[in-house]
Amino acid sequence: MEKYCSDLFASDKTRAPDLSFGREDPADHLQEGSPGPWQRSASLDDVAWIWEQQGKVVHAGLYIPSEDWETVVNYYFRSDGSVEEIRSDVQNETYGQIDEREWVFDPTGRVIKFDEQFLDEYSGKTTKLNPDFADIDTPFYLRISDLPFASLLPKQSARP
C-alpha cells in the first residue's frame, strides 16, 4: 500500500501533471474575501495538479500559500476512487519549521496509520515543535469526487 504511493510520488516528481487547476485567494494578497472558484489555470494563487493512469486520477497535489506559511498536500487514490494516503507539509516561514504529516487509510476511509514530525526548514533535520507554530488543518478529501475541483475533471477521471 505505502509502496504504491511512494512509487507514484517518485514517478510524478519526474513527469508533468496531466491537469492543472488554480484559484484566486484574496488572503494571499492580505485582502478579505473567500477564495474564488477553481478553474483550469495553474497561474493563480492556490494550485492543484492531477496525475492520471489509464484515464483515472491516481494522485492530486495541492499548493496553498499564505503570508507566513504554505501547505503542500498530496492525495493518492485507489482505483475505486477512495483515498489511500495523504501526505501534508505545512511550512511556517516565521519559525522556520515544517510539520510533515502522513495518514494511511483503509478502503472505508478509516485512518489506520498516522505519522508526524517537525523539521527545521533550512537543514531538514528533525526538531522539536516550536510552541508558537501555527497549527494549520490539512484539507481531507476521502474520494476523488470530494476534491473541490472534481467538476472540472474529465468524466472518466471523476468516476469512483
Chimera marker file (.cmm) of the C-alpha trace (Angstrom):
<marker_set name="trace">
<marker id="1" x="0.000" y="0.000" z="0.000" r="1" g="1" b="0" radius="0.5"/>
<marker id="2" x="2.562" y="2.631" z="1.045" r="1" g="1" b="0" radius="0.5"/>
<marker id="3" x="4.976" y="1.390" z="-1.635" r="1" g="1" b="0" radius="0.5"/>
<marker id="4" x="2.308" y="2.109" z="-4.261" r="1" g="1" b="0" radius="0.5"/>
<marker id="5" x="2.052" y="5.717" z="-3.016" r="1" g="1" b="0" radius="0.5"/>
<marker id="6" x="5.827" y="6.110" z="-2.743" r="1" g="1" b="0" radius="0.5"/>
<marker id="7" x="6.240" y="4.827" z="-6.299" r="1" g="1" b="0" radius="0.5"/>
<marker id="8" x="3.585" y="7.280" z="-7.544" r="1" g="1" b="0" radius="0.5"/>
<marker id="9" x="5.248" y="10.154" z="-5.701" r="1" g="1" b="0" radius="0.5"/>
<marker id="10" x="8.651" y="9.336" z="-7.189" r="1" g="1" b="0" radius="0.5"/>
<marker id="11" x="7.215" y="8.921" z="-10.684" r="1" g="1" b="0" radius="0.5"/>
<marker id="12" x="5.154" y="12.102" z="-10.538" r="1" g="1" b="0" radius="0.5"/>
<marker id="13" x="8.194" y="14.151" z="-9.494" r="1" g="1" b="0" radius="0.5"/>
<marker id="14" x="9.687" y="13.463" z="-12.915" r="1" g="1" b="0" radius="0.5"/>
<marker id="15" x="6.635" y="13.733" z="-15.161" r="1" g="1" b="0" radius="0.5"/>
<marker id="16" x="4.378" y="16.688" z="-15.803" r="1" g="1" b="0" radius="0.5"/>
<marker id="17" x="0.880" y="16.585" z="-14.339" r="1" g="1" b="0" radius="0.5"/>
<marker id="18" x="-1.936" y="15.635" z="-16.677" r="1" g="1" b="0" radius="0.5"/>
<marker id="19" x="-4.128" y="18.537" z="-15.491" r="1" g="1" b="0" radius="0.5"/>
<marker id="20" x="-3.622" y="21.782" z="-13.565" r="1" g="1" b="0" radius="0.5"/>
<marker id="21" x="-6.133" y="23.990" z="-11.769" r="1" g="1" b="0" radius="0.5"/>
<marker id="22" x="-5.913" y="27.215" z="-9.817" r="1" g="1" b="0" radius="0.5"/>
<marker id="23" x="-7.987" y="29.710" z="-7.882" r="1" g="1" b="0" radius="0.5"/>
<marker id="24" x="-7.576" y="33.275" z="-6.681" r="1" g="1" b="0" radius="0.5"/>
<marker id="25" x="-7.280" y="33.624" z="-2.924" r="1" g="1" b="0" radius="0.5"/>
<marker id="26" x="-7.591" y="37.172" z="-1.567" r="1" g="1" b="0" radius="0.5"/>
<marker id="27" x="-5.918" y="36.073" z="1.673" r="1" g="1" b="0" radius="0.5"/>
<marker id="28" x="-2.721" y="35.531" z="-0.300" r="1" g="1" b="0" radius="0.5"/>
<marker id="29" x="-2.738" y="39.271" z="-1.017" r="1" g="1" b="0" radius="0.5"/>
<marker id="30" x="-3.760" y="40.360" z="2.518" r="1" g="1" b="0" radius="0.5"/>
<marker id="31" x="-7.281" y="41.133" z="1.346" r="1" g="1" b="0" radius="0.5"/>
<marker id="32" x="-10.565" y="39.934" z="2.753" r="1" g="1" b="0" radius="0.5"/>
<marker id="33" x="-12.834" y="37.509" z="0.985" r="1" g="1" b="0" radius="0.5"/>
<marker id="34" x="-13.241" y="33.857" z="0.162" r="1" g="1" b="0" radius="0.5"/>
<marker id="35" x="-11.143" y="32.043" z="-2.409" r="1" g="1" b="0" radius="0.5"/>
<marker id="36" x="-12.559" y="32.131" z="-5.915" r="1" g="1" b="0" radius="0.5"/>
<marker id="37" x="-13.706" y="29.079" z="-7.861" r="1" g="1" b="0" radius="0.5"/>
<marker id="38" x="-11.233" y="26.522" z="-9.144" r="1" g="1" b="0" radius="0.5"/>
<marker id="39" x="-10.511" y="26.843" z="-12.856" r="1" g="1" b="0" radius="0.5"/>
<marker id="40" x="-8.191" y="25.393" z="-15.486" r="1" g="1" b="0" radius="0.5"/>
<marker id="41" x="-5.191" y="27.594" z="-14.798" r="1" g="1" b="0" radius="0.5"/>
<marker id="42" x="-2.082" y="26.937" z="-12.771" r="1" g="1" b="0" radius="0.5"/>
<marker id="43" x="-1.056" y="30.577" z="-12.695" r="1" g="1" b="0" radius="0.5"/>
<marker id="44" x="-3.306" y="31.596" z="-9.803" r="1" g="1" b="0" radius="0.5"/>
<marker id="45" x="-2.662" y="31.693" z="-6.042" r="1" g="1" b="0" radius="0.5"/>
<marker id="46" x="-3.758" y="28.218" z="-4.957" r="1" g="1" b="0" radius="0.5"/>
<marker id="47" x="-2.746" y="25.469" z="-7.378" r="1" g="1" b="0" radius="0.5"/>
<marker id="48" x="-3.752" y="21.837" z="-7.884" r="1" g="1" b="0" radius="0.5"/>
<marker id="49" x="-2.052" y="19.251" z="-10.073" r="1" g="1" b="0" radius="0.5"/>
<marker id="50" x="-3.571" y="15.951" z="-11.203" r="1" g="1" b="0" radius="0.5"/>
<marker id="51" x="-1.802" y="12.820" z="-12.407" r="1" g="1" b="0" radius="0.5"/>
<marker id="52" x="-3.712" y="10.043" z="-14.091" r="1" g="1" b="0" radius="0.5"/>
<marker id="53" x="-3.077" y="6.441" z="-15.043" r="1" g="1" b="0" radius="0.5"/>
<marker id="54" x="-5.278" y="4.732" z="-17.597" r="1" g="1" b="0" radius="0.5"/>
<marker id="55" x="-7.729" y="7.632" z="-17.506" r="1" g="1" b="0" radius="0.5"/>
<marker id="56" x="-8.216" y="7.641" z="-13.741" r="1" g="1" b="0" radius="0.5"/>
<marker id="57" x="-6.910" y="10.081" z="-11.153" r="1" g="1" b="0" radius="0.5"/>
<marker id="58" x="-4.232" y="8.414" z="-9.013" r="1" g="1" b="0" radius="0.5"/>
<marker id="59" x="-2.562" y="11.463" z="-7.455" r="1" g="1" b="0" radius="0.5"/>
<marker id="60" x="-3.687" y="15.008" z="-6.702" r="1" g="1" b="0" radius="0.5"/>
<marker id="61" x="-1.363" y="17.655" z="-5.313" r="1" g="1" b="0" radius="0.5"/>
<marker id="62" x="-2.433" y="20.969" z="-3.743" r="1" g="1" b="0" radius="0.5"/>
<marker id="63" x="-0.281" y="24.011" z="-3.068" r="1" g="1" b="0" radius="0.5"/>
<marker id="64" x="-1.911" y="26.572" z="-0.771" r="1" g="1" b="0" radius="0.5"/>
<marker id="65" x="0.322" y="29.520" z="0.182" r="1" g="1" b="0" radius="0.5"/>
<marker id="66" x="-0.302" y="32.257" z="2.699" r="1" g="1" b="0" radius="0.5"/>
<marker id="67" x="1.656" y="35.204" z="4.051" r="1" g="1" b="0" radius="0.5"/>
<marker id="68" x="3.561" y="33.247" z="6.735" r="1" g="1" b="0" radius="0.5"/>
<marker id="69" x="3.015" y="29.619" z="5.782" r="1" g="1" b="0" radius="0.5"/>
<marker id="70" x="2.390" y="27.304" z="2.889" r="1" g="1" b="0" radius="0.5"/>
<marker id="71" x="0.713" y="23.939" z="2.687" r="1" g="1" b="0" radius="0.5"/>
<marker id="72" x="1.533" y="21.224" z="0.180" r="1" g="1" b="0" radius="0.5"/>
<marker id="73" x="-0.805" y="18.225" z="0.263" r="1" g="1" b="0" radius="0.5"/>
<marker id="74" x="-0.578" y="15.062" z="-1.834" r="1" g="1" b="0" radius="0.5"/>
<marker id="75" x="-3.527" y="12.686" z="-2.141" r="1" g="1" b="0" radius="0.5"/>
<marker id="76" x="-3.057" y="9.158" z="-3.500" r="1" g="1" b="0" radius="0.5"/>
<marker id="77" x="-6.166" y="7.362" z="-4.732" r="1" g="1" b="0" radius="0.5"/>
<marker id="78" x="-7.072" y="3.723" z="-5.261" r="1" g="1" b="0" radius="0.5"/>
<marker id="79" x="-8.673" y="2.563" z="-8.500" r="1" g="1" b="0" radius="0.5"/>
<marker id="80" x="-12.122" y="2.748" z="-6.823" r="1" g="1" b="0" radius="0.5"/>
<marker id="81" x="-11.634" y="6.498" z="-6.185" r="1" g="1" b="0" radius="0.5"/>
<marker id="82" x="-11.040" y="6.252" z="-2.424" r="1" g="1" b="0" radius="0.5"/>
<marker id="83" x="-8.020" y="7.889" z="-0.827" r="1" g="1" b="0" radius="0.5"/>
<marker id="84" x="-5.224" y="5.562" z="0.219" r="1" g="1" b="0" radius="0.5"/>
<marker id="85" x="-2.766" y="8.055" z="1.636" r="1" g="1" b="0" radius="0.5"/>
<marker id="86" x="-2.488" y="11.779" z="2.348" r="1" g="1" b="0" radius="0.5"/>
<marker id="87" x="0.902" y="13.457" z="2.806" r="1" g="1" b="0" radius="0.5"/>
<marker id="88" x="0.981" y="17.033" z="4.030" r="1" g="1" b="0" radius="0.5"/>
<marker id="89" x="3.787" y="19.518" z="4.612" r="1" g="1" b="0" radius="0.5"/>
<marker id="90" x="2.873" y="22.712" z="6.433" r="1" g="1" b="0" radius="0.5"/>
<marker id="91" x="5.798" y="25.129" z="6.351" r="1" g="1" b="0" radius="0.5"/>
<marker id="92" x="5.755" y="28.025" z="8.795" r="1" g="1" b="0" radius="0.5"/>
<marker id="93" x="8.225" y="30.526" z="7.401" r="1" g="1" b="0" radius="0.5"/>
<marker id="94" x="8.126" y="32.723" z="10.503" r="1" g="1" b="0" radius="0.5"/>
<marker id="95" x="9.515" y="29.933" z="12.697" r="1" g="1" b="0" radius="0.5"/>
<marker id="96" x="11.455" y="28.036" z="10.035" r="1" g="1" b="0" radius="0.5"/>
<marker id="97" x="9.662" y="24.752" z="10.678" r="1" g="1" b="0" radius="0.5"/>
<marker id="98" x="7.858" y="22.196" z="8.571" r="1" g="1" b="0" radius="0.5"/>
<marker id="99" x="5.116" y="19.993" z="10.013" r="1" g="1" b="0" radius="0.5"/>
<marker id="100" x="5.305" y="16.804" z="7.948" r="1" g="1" b="0" radius="0.5"/>
<marker id="101" x="2.235" y="14.554" z="8.296" r="1" g="1" b="0" radius="0.5"/>
<marker id="102" x="1.162" y="11.285" z="6.734" r="1" g="1" b="0" radius="0.5"/>
<marker id="103" x="-2.158" y="9.452" z="7.016" r="1" g="1" b="0" radius="0.5"/>
<marker id="104" x="-2.859" y="5.995" z="5.592" r="1" g="1" b="0" radius="0.5"/>
<marker id="105" x="-6.495" y="4.940" z="5.134" r="1" g="1" b="0" radius="0.5"/>
<marker id="106" x="-8.292" y="1.651" z="4.753" r="1" g="1" b="0" radius="0.5"/>
<marker id="107" x="-10.836" y="1.368" z="1.884" r="1" g="1" b="0" radius="0.5"/>
<marker id="108" x="-13.661" y="2.620" z="4.154" r="1" g="1" b="0" radius="0.5"/>
<marker id="109" x="-11.819" y="5.888" z="4.901" r="1" g="1" b="0" radius="0.5"/>
<marker id="110" x="-10.698" y="4.961" z="8.414" r="1" g="1" b="0" radius="0.5"/>
<marker id="111" x="-7.211" y="6.122" z="9.414" r="1" g="1" b="0" radius="0.5"/>
<marker id="112" x="-5.009" y="3.074" z="10.000" r="1" g="1" b="0" radius="0.5"/>
<marker id="113" x="-1.705" y="4.915" z="10.378" r="1" g="1" b="0" radius="0.5"/>
<marker id="114" x="-0.623" y="8.449" z="11.246" r="1" g="1" b="0" radius="0.5"/>
<marker id="115" x="2.904" y="9.848" z="11.425" r="1" g="1" b="0" radius="0.5"/>
<marker id="116" x="4.016" y="13.387" z="12.184" r="1" g="1" b="0" radius="0.5"/>
<marker id="117" x="7.390" y="15.009" z="12.557" r="1" g="1" b="0" radius="0.5"/>
<marker id="118" x="8.703" y="18.546" z="12.701" r="1" g="1" b="0" radius="0.5"/>
<marker id="119" x="11.654" y="19.515" z="10.550" r="1" g="1" b="0" radius="0.5"/>
<marker id="120" x="13.943" y="22.504" z="10.520" r="1" g="1" b="0" radius="0.5"/>
<marker id="121" x="13.152" y="24.359" z="7.285" r="1" g="1" b="0" radius="0.5"/>
<marker id="122" x="16.800" y="25.015" z="6.483" r="1" g="1" b="0" radius="0.5"/>
<marker id="123" x="18.602" y="21.819" z="7.497" r="1" g="1" b="0" radius="0.5"/>
<marker id="124" x="15.754" y="19.342" z="7.001" r="1" g="1" b="0" radius="0.5"/>
<marker id="125" x="16.652" y="17.738" z="10.342" r="1" g="1" b="0" radius="0.5"/>
<marker id="126" x="14.066" y="16.624" z="12.864" r="1" g="1" b="0" radius="0.5"/>
<marker id="127" x="13.400" y="19.218" z="15.543" r="1" g="1" b="0" radius="0.5"/>
<marker id="128" x="11.059" y="19.849" z="18.460" r="1" g="1" b="0" radius="0.5"/>
<marker id="129" x="7.824" y="21.695" z="17.837" r="1" g="1" b="0" radius="0.5"/>
<marker id="130" x="8.122" y="25.440" z="18.333" r="1" g="1" b="0" radius="0.5"/>
<marker id="131" x="5.216" y="26.289" z="20.714" r="1" g="1" b="0" radius="0.5"/>
<marker id="132" x="4.305" y="29.271" z="18.515" r="1" g="1" b="0" radius="0.5"/>
<marker id="133" x="4.000" y="27.160" z="15.351" r="1" g="1" b="0" radius="0.5"/>
<marker id="134" x="0.535" y="27.741" z="13.858" r="1" g="1" b="0" radius="0.5"/>
<marker id="135" x="-1.435" y="24.518" z="13.550" r="1" g="1" b="0" radius="0.5"/>
<marker id="136" x="-2.918" y="24.562" z="10.050" r="1" g="1" b="0" radius="0.5"/>
<marker id="137" x="-5.524" y="21.943" z="9.206" r="1" g="1" b="0" radius="0.5"/>
<marker id="138" x="-4.890" y="19.688" z="6.247" r="1" g="1" b="0" radius="0.5"/>
<marker id="139" x="-7.927" y="19.509" z="3.970" r="1" g="1" b="0" radius="0.5"/>
<marker id="140" x="-9.167" y="15.901" z="3.813" r="1" g="1" b="0" radius="0.5"/>
<marker id="141" x="-10.697" y="14.650" z="0.575" r="1" g="1" b="0" radius="0.5"/>
<marker id="142" x="-11.504" y="10.973" z="1.023" r="1" g="1" b="0" radius="0.5"/>
<marker id="143" x="-12.740" y="10.389" z="-2.540" r="1" g="1" b="0" radius="0.5"/>
<marker id="144" x="-11.809" y="11.833" z="-5.913" r="1" g="1" b="0" radius="0.5"/>
<marker id="145" x="-15.370" y="13.150" z="-6.148" r="1" g="1" b="0" radius="0.5"/>
<marker id="146" x="-14.759" y="15.157" z="-2.914" r="1" g="1" b="0" radius="0.5"/>
<marker id="147" x="-11.954" y="17.231" z="-4.464" r="1" g="1" b="0" radius="0.5"/>
<marker id="148" x="-13.054" y="20.875" z="-4.686" r="1" g="1" b="0" radius="0.5"/>
<marker id="149" x="-12.384" y="20.880" z="-8.442" r="1" g="1" b="0" radius="0.5"/>
<marker id="150" x="-13.911" y="17.438" z="-9.172" r="1" g="1" b="0" radius="0.5"/>
<marker id="151" x="-16.479" y="19.002" z="-11.516" r="1" g="1" b="0" radius="0.5"/>
<marker id="152" x="-13.586" y="20.152" z="-13.741" r="1" g="1" b="0" radius="0.5"/>
<marker id="153" x="-12.136" y="16.647" z="-14.108" r="1" g="1" b="0" radius="0.5"/>
<marker id="154" x="-12.897" y="14.676" z="-17.259" r="1" g="1" b="0" radius="0.5"/>
<marker id="155" x="-15.841" y="12.341" z="-16.646" r="1" g="1" b="0" radius="0.5"/>
<marker id="156" x="-13.705" y="9.181" z="-16.746" r="1" g="1" b="0" radius="0.5"/>
<marker id="157" x="-11.353" y="10.618" z="-14.099" r="1" g="1" b="0" radius="0.5"/>
<marker id="158" x="-14.080" y="11.822" z="-11.761" r="1" g="1" b="0" radius="0.5"/>
<marker id="159" x="-15.815" y="8.459" z="-11.590" r="1" g="1" b="0" radius="0.5"/>
<marker id="160" x="-15.100" y="6.444" z="-8.467" r="1" g="1" b="0" radius="0.5"/>
<link id1="1" id2="2" r="1" g="1" b="0" radius="0.2"/>
<link id1="2" id2="3" r="1" g="1" b="0" radius="0.2"/>
<link id1="3" id2="4" r="1" g="1" b="0" radius="0.2"/>
<link id1="4" id2="5" r="1" g="1" b="0" radius="0.2"/>
<link id1="5" id2="6" r="1" g="1" b="0" radius="0.2"/>
<link id1="6" id2="7" r="1" g="1" b="0" radius="0.2"/>
<link id1="7" id2="8" r="1" g="1" b="0" radius="0.2"/>
<link id1="8" id2="9" r="1" g="1" b="0" radius="0.2"/>
<link id1="9" id2="10" r="1" g="1" b="0" radius="0.2"/>
<link id1="10" id2="11" r="1" g="1" b="0" radius="0.2"/>
<link id1="11" id2="12" r="1" g="1" b="0" radius="0.2"/>
<link id1="12" id2="13" r="1" g="1" b="0" radius="0.2"/>
<link id1="13" id2="14" r="1" g="1" b="0" radius="0.2"/>
<link id1="14" id2="15" r="1" g="1" b="0" radius="0.2"/>
<link id1="15" id2="16" r="1" g="1" b="0" radius="0.2"/>
<link id1="16" id2="17" r="1" g="1" b="0" radius="0.2"/>
<link id1="17" id2="18" r="1" g="1" b="0" radius="0.2"/>
<link id1="18" id2="19" r="1" g="1" b="0" radius="0.2"/>
<link id1="19" id2="20" r="1" g="1" b="0" radius="0.2"/>
<link id1="20" id2="21" r="1" g="1" b="0" radius="0.2"/>
<link id1="21" id2="22" r="1" g="1" b="0" radius="0.2"/>
<link id1="22" id2="23" r="1" g="1" b="0" radius="0.2"/>
<link id1="23" id2="24" r="1" g="1" b="0" radius="0.2"/>
<link id1="24" id2="25" r="1" g="1" b="0" radius="0.2"/>
<link id1="25" id2="26" r="1" g="1" b="0" radius="0.2"/>
<link id1="26" id2="27" r="1" g="1" b="0" radius="0.2"/>
<link id1="27" id2="28" r="1" g="1" b="0" radius="0.2"/>
<link id1="28" id2="29" r="1" g="1" b="0" radius="0.2"/>
<link id1="29" id2="30" r="1" g="1" b="0" radius="0.2"/>
<link id1="30" id2="31" r="1" g="1" b="0" radius="0.2"/>
<link id1="31" id2="32" r="1" g="1" b="0" radius="0.2"/>
<link id1="32" id2="33" r="1" g="1" b="0" radius="0.2"/>
<link id1="33" id2="34" r="1" g="1" b="0" radius="0.2"/>
<link id1="34" id2="35" r="1" g="1" b="0" radius="0.2"/>
<link id1="35" id2="36" r="1" g="1" b="0" radius="0.2"/>
<link id1="36" id2="37" r="1" g="1" b="0" radius="0.2"/>
<link id1="37" id2="38" r="1" g="1" b="0" radius="0.2"/>
<link id1="38" id2="39" r="1" g="1" b="0" radius="0.2"/>
<link id1="39" id2="40" r="1" g="1" b="0" radius="0.2"/>
<link id1="40" id2="41" r="1" g="1" b="0" radius="0.2"/>
<link id1="41" id2="42" r="1" g="1" b="0" radius="0.2"/>
<link id1="42" id2="43" r="1" g="1" b="0" radius="0.2"/>
<link id1="43" id2="44" r="1" g="1" b="0" radius="0.2"/>
<link id1="44" id2="45" r="1" g="1" b="0" radius="0.2"/>
<link id1="45" id2="46" r="1" g="1" b="0" radius="0.2"/>
<link id1="46" id2="47" r="1" g="1" b="0" radius="0.2"/>
<link id1="47" id2="48" r="1" g="1" b="0" radius="0.2"/>
<link id1="48" id2="49" r="1" g="1" b="0" radius="0.2"/>
<link id1="49" id2="50" r="1" g="1" b="0" radius="0.2"/>
<link id1="50" id2="51" r="1" g="1" b="0" radius="0.2"/>
<link id1="51" id2="52" r="1" g="1" b="0" radius="0.2"/>
<link id1="52" id2="53" r="1" g="1" b="0" radius="0.2"/>
<link id1="53" id2="54" r="1" g="1" b="0" radius="0.2"/>
<link id1="54" id2="55" r="1" g="1" b="0" radius="0.2"/>
<link id1="55" id2="56" r="1" g="1" b="0" radius="0.2"/>
<link id1="56" id2="57" r="1" g="1" b="0" radius="0.2"/>
<link id1="57" id2="58" r="1" g="1" b="0" radius="0.2"/>
<link id1="58" id2="59" r="1" g="1" b="0" radius="0.2"/>
<link id1="59" id2="60" r="1" g="1" b="0" radius="0.2"/>
<link id1="60" id2="61" r="1" g="1" b="0" radius="0.2"/>
<link id1="61" id2="62" r="1" g="1" b="0" radius="0.2"/>
<link id1="62" id2="63" r="1" g="1" b="0" radius="0.2"/>
<link id1="63" id2="64" r="1" g="1" b="0" radius="0.2"/>
<link id1="64" id2="65" r="1" g="1" b="0" radius="0.2"/>
<link id1="65" id2="66" r="1" g="1" b="0" radius="0.2"/>
<link id1="66" id2="67" r="1" g="1" b="0" radius="0.2"/>
<link id1="67" id2="68" r="1" g="1" b="0" radius="0.2"/>
<link id1="68" id2="69" r="1" g="1" b="0" radius="0.2"/>
<link id1="69" id2="70" r="1" g="1" b="0" radius="0.2"/>
<link id1="70" id2="71" r="1" g="1" b="0" radius="0.2"/>
<link id1="71" id2="72" r="1" g="1" b="0" radius="0.2"/>
<link id1="72" id2="73" r="1" g="1" b="0" radius="0.2"/>
<link id1="73" id2="74" r="1" g="1" b="0" radius="0.2"/>
<link id1="74" id2="75" r="1" g="1" b="0" radius="0.2"/>
<link id1="75" id2="76" r="1" g="1" b="0" radius="0.2"/>
<link id1="76" id2="77" r="1" g="1" b="0" radius="0.2"/>
<link id1="77" id2="78" r="1" g="1" b="0" radius="0.2"/>
<link id1="78" id2="79" r="1" g="1" b="0" radius="0.2"/>
<link id1="79" id2="80" r="1" g="1" b="0" radius="0.2"/>
<link id1="80" id2="81" r="1" g="1" b="0" radius="0.2"/>
<link id1="81" id2="82" r="1" g="1" b="0" radius="0.2"/>
<link id1="82" id2="83" r="1" g="1" b="0" radius="0.2"/>
<link id1="83" id2="84" r="1" g="1" b="0" radius="0.2"/>
<link id1="84" id2="85" r="1" g="1" b="0" radius="0.2"/>
<link id1="85" id2="86" r="1" g="1" b="0" radius="0.2"/>
<link id1="86" id2="87" r="1" g="1" b="0" radius="0.2"/>
<link id1="87" id2="88" r="1" g="1" b="0" radius="0.2"/>
<link id1="88" id2="89" r="1" g="1" b="0" radius="0.2"/>
<link id1="89" id2="90" r="1" g="1" b="0" radius="0.2"/>
<link id1="90" id2="91" r="1" g="1" b="0" radius="0.2"/>
<link id1="91" id2="92" r="1" g="1" b="0" radius="0.2"/>
<link id1="92" id2="93" r="1" g="1" b="0" radius="0.2"/>
<link id1="93" id2="94" r="1" g="1" b="0" radius="0.2"/>
<link id1="94" id2="95" r="1" g="1" b="0" radius="0.2"/>
<link id1="95" id2="96" r="1" g="1" b="0" radius="0.2"/>
<link id1="96" id2="97" r="1" g="1" b="0" radius="0.2"/>
<link id1="97" id2="98" r="1" g="1" b="0" radius="0.2"/>
<link id1="98" id2="99" r="1" g="1" b="0" radius="0.2"/>
<link id1="99" id2="100" r="1" g="1" b="0" radius="0.2"/>
<link id1="100" id2="101" r="1" g="1" b="0" radius="0.2"/>
<link id1="101" id2="102" r="1" g="1" b="0" radius="0.2"/>
<link id1="102" id2="103" r="1" g="1" b="0" radius="0.2"/>
<link id1="103" id2="104" r="1" g="1" b="0" radius="0.2"/>
<link id1="104" id2="105" r="1" g="1" b="0" radius="0.2"/>
<link id1="105" id2="106" r="1" g="1" b="0" radius="0.2"/>
<link id1="106" id2="107" r="1" g="1" b="0" radius="0.2"/>
<link id1="107" id2="108" r="1" g="1" b="0" radius="0.2"/>
<link id1="108" id2="109" r="1" g="1" b="0" radius="0.2"/>
<link id1="109" id2="110" r="1" g="1" b="0" radius="0.2"/>
<link id1="110" id2="111" r="1" g="1" b="0" radius="0.2"/>
<link id1="111" id2="112" r="1" g="1" b="0" radius="0.2"/>
<link id1="112" id2="113" r="1" g="1" b="0" radius="0.2"/>
<link id1="113" id2="114" r="1" g="1" b="0" radius="0.2"/>
<link id1="114" id2="115" r="1" g="1" b="0" radius="0.2"/>
<link id1="115" id2="116" r="1" g="1" b="0" radius="0.2"/>
<link id1="116" id2="117" r="1" g="1" b="0" radius="0.2"/>
<link id1="117" id2="118" r="1" g="1" b="0" radius="0.2"/>
<link id1="118" id2="119" r="1" g="1" b="0" radius="0.2"/>
<link id1="119" id2="120" r="1" g="1" b="0" radius="0.2"/>
<link id1="120" id2="121" r="1" g="1" b="0" radius="0.2"/>
<link id1="121" id2="122" r="1" g="1" b="0" radius="0.2"/>
<link id1="122" id2="123" r="1" g="1" b="0" radius="0.2"/>
<link id1="123" id2="124" r="1" g="1" b="0" radius="0.2"/>
<link id1="124" id2="125" r="1" g="1" b="0" radius="0.2"/>
<link id1="125" id2="126" r="1" g="1" b="0" radius="0.2"/>
<link id1="126" id2="127" r="1" g="1" b="0" radius="0.2"/>
<link id1="127" id2="128" r="1" g="1" b="0" radius="0.2"/>
<link id1="128" id2="129" r="1" g="1" b="0" radius="0.2"/>
<link id1="129" id2="130" r="1" g="1" b="0" radius="0.2"/>
<link id1="130" id2="131" r="1" g="1" b="0" radius="0.2"/>
<link id1="131" id2="132" r="1" g="1" b="0" radius="0.2"/>
<link id1="132" id2="133" r="1" g="1" b="0" radius="0.2"/>
<link id1="133" id2="134" r="1" g="1" b="0" radius="0.2"/>
<link id1="134" id2="135" r="1" g="1" b="0" radius="0.2"/>
<link id1="135" id2="136" r="1" g="1" b="0" radius="0.2"/>
<link id1="136" id2="137" r="1" g="1" b="0" radius="0.2"/>
<link id1="137" id2="138" r="1" g="1" b="0" radius="0.2"/>
<link id1="138" id2="139" r="1" g="1" b="0" radius="0.2"/>
<link id1="139" id2="140" r="1" g="1" b="0" radius="0.2"/>
<link id1="140" id2="141" r="1" g="1" b="0" radius="0.2"/>
<link id1="141" id2="142" r="1" g="1" b="0" radius="0.2"/>
<link id1="142" id2="143" r="1" g="1" b="0" radius="0.2"/>
<link id1="143" id2="144" r="1" g="1" b="0" radius="0.2"/>
<link id1="144" id2="145" r="1" g="1" b="0" radius="0.2"/>
<link id1="145" id2="146" r="1" g="1" b="0" radius="0.2"/>
<link id1="146" id2="147" r="1" g="1" b="0" radius="0.2"/>
<link id1="147" id2="148" r="1" g="1" b="0" radius="0.2"/>
<link id1="148" id2="149" r="1" g="1" b="0" radius="0.2"/>
<link id1="149" id2="150" r="1" g="1" b="0" radius="0.2"/>
<link id1="150" id2="151" r="1" g="1" b="0" radius="0.2"/>
<link id1="151" id2="152" r="1" g="1" b="0" radius="0.2"/>
<link id1="152" id2="153" r="1" g="1" b="0" radius="0.2"/>
<link id1="153" id2="154" r="1" g="1" b="0" radius="0.2"/>
<link id1="154" id2="155" r="1" g="1" b="0" radius="0.2"/>
<link id1="155" id2="156" r="1" g="1" b="0" radius="0.2"/>
<link id1="156" id2="157" r="1" g="1" b="0" radius="0.2"/>
<link id1="157" id2="158" r="1" g="1" b="0" radius="0.2"/>
<link id1="158" id2="159" r="1" g="1" b="0" radius="0.2"/>
<link id1="159" id2="160" r="1" g="1" b="0" radius="0.2"/>
</marker_set>
